[in-house]
Amino acid sequence: MKKIILSTLVLFALASCKKEGQKTDETAVTDSISTAENTESPANASFAKESSIDEVNKILAKKDDTLYVTNFFATWCGPCIKEIPDFKNKMNELKDKPVKFTFINLDEKAVWNTKVKDFTDQNGITANTIFVDGNKLDQNFFASNFKQWSGQTIPFTLLRKGSKTEEITQMISKEELDSKIASFLQ
């Protein structure tokens, strides 16, 4: 029953952003923080390539001395949009520290190369953004990667360093983000 409800919620949320007639040509994303240069003409240009669930699982499973800050967001999510600038500022502040920020976009594919690209460009997170088809995220994905998050709400942020993790299942304030990251870097 939970799977049906989750699938319905994800489909409804993604369908609300659908725009007709948009192209979804893809180029390669080499990892969670870099995208390939686009050599197509501007009229056919696209930058988003879907990451597989296995690729996302690998990102989420990293356990070493680096602090991994992974934020799940969508451009239709008001709280997500509101918190991204704080993440970007923190990312710039910690650029010389062992901290890696990854933004996982859950928008509908139809807006990856338009609305999402504009948003990530404006916020300076394009190189750190990967794209996932939210319809492919099932309960097994959530159960194997998270203690609390079932995928029913975004924004969602996972902080991981070694075996220490923290899950934030709602919008996070700048002060809370600063505090949580500082506790991992001590």
N, C-alpha and C positions, 0 to 999 in steps of 0.2 A: 504494500500500500504506500509506504514511504517513497519507494522508487517511482511510482506513478505520480504522486504528488510533486516530487522533485522534478521529474521530467516535464510535467505540466507547467510548473512555475518557470523553469528555464525556457521552455518553448514560448510561453506567453511573453516573458520579458524580452526574449530575442525577437519575436515577431513584431513587437511594438516599435522596433527601430527599422523595420524593413523598408527599403526604398527600391522602387522599380527601376530596371534598366541600367544598373550599375555593373561595371565589369569587375571580375575578381581574378584576373590573371595573377600568377604568383611568381616570385623570385625566391632564391634560397636564403634561408636564415641559417647562419653557420653555428650559432649557439645562442644561449640566452641573453648575450649582451652585444651581439653584433649582427648586422645584416649585410648582405652582399650588395655591392654597387649595382645599380640598375643601368643596363646598357640599352634599354628599349627607348623608342621615341617617347617624348612626354605624353602624347595622346594615349599611348598604350601602357604607360608606366604603372607599375605596381610594386609594392615593397613588402607585402605581408605573405608569409608562408605559414601554413598550419603546422604546429608542432604536434608530434604524436603524444599519446598518453604515456608511452614508455619514456620519451624524452623528458616529459614533465616529471615523471617518477624519479628519474636519475637526478634531476636538479634538486628535487625535494629530499632526496636520500643522502646528499653530501653531508659527511660528518668529519670535519677536520678543524683546524685552528682558525679558520675563516668564519666570520659571522655572515650568515646568509639571511637576507631580509627579502622575503617573497610576498608580493602583494597581488591579490586577485582583484581585478576591477573591470568595469565596463563604462562606456561613456554615457549610457542612459541612467547610471546610478549617481544621483546627486551627492551623497556622502563620499563616494569614490573620487569624484571630480574635485571635491573640496579638499581632500587630504593629500592628493598627489603633489601639490607644490611643496608641502612640508617634507615629503619623502625626497623630492628633488634637491631641496636645500640641504638636507642631511647627507644625501649622497655626495654633493659637492664638498661639504665640510669634511667628510671622511674619506675623500678620494685617495689619500696616501696611507690609509689604514687597511687592515685585513678585513674589509667589509665588502660584500657583493650584493647589490640590489637587483632584483629581477621583478618585472611587472608582467603578470600573466593576464592578457586581455581575453574577456569572455563575450565580447560583442559578436553579433551575427556577422558572418563572413562578408555579406554584402556591403558593410560599412568599414571593413578593415583598411581599404586603400583610399578612403575618403575621410570620413568623420574621425576615425581612430588615428589615421596618419596625421591629420591636422592637429588633433589633441596632443599626440605624443611629440610632434615637432614643436608645438607651442610651449610644452612643458619640459622639453629637453630630455625626454626619456626614451626616444625612439630606439636607440642602440641597446637599451636594456629591456625592451618589450618583446614578448613572445605571444603567439596567438594559438588559442585552443578552441576547438568546437565544443562548447558547453554541453551539447547533446550527448557527447561521448563520455562524459564524466558520470560514472555509475557509483552505486554505493560501495562497491569493492575499492574503487579509487579512493574514496573518502576514508573508509575504514582502514586501509593500509597505509595512509599517509598522515592522518590527523587523529588526535585524541578527542577533540571537541567538535570540530567543524564537520557538518554533514552536507555542506554545499547549498543550504537553503537561503543563505543571506550573503551579500557582499556589501561593503568591502570586507575582505578577510586578509589578515597578515600573519605570516608564519616567520618567527625568528628562530634560527638554529645555529648553534655553535657546538661542535662535538655532539655529545649526547643530550645537551641542554636545549630544550625547546620552549617556546611560548607561542600560544595562539591567541590572536585578537580577532574576535568575531563581530566586530562593529567598527565604525569610524574611530580613528585614533587621533587625538589632539597632538599638536606640536610638542607640548610639554610631556605628554605621556610617551610619545615616540622617542624623545630625547632621553627620558628616564629609562625606558626599556632597553634601548641600545646601550646606554652607559652601563647598565647592570651586566650586560653580556661582555663588555670590553674590559671590565675590571680584572 
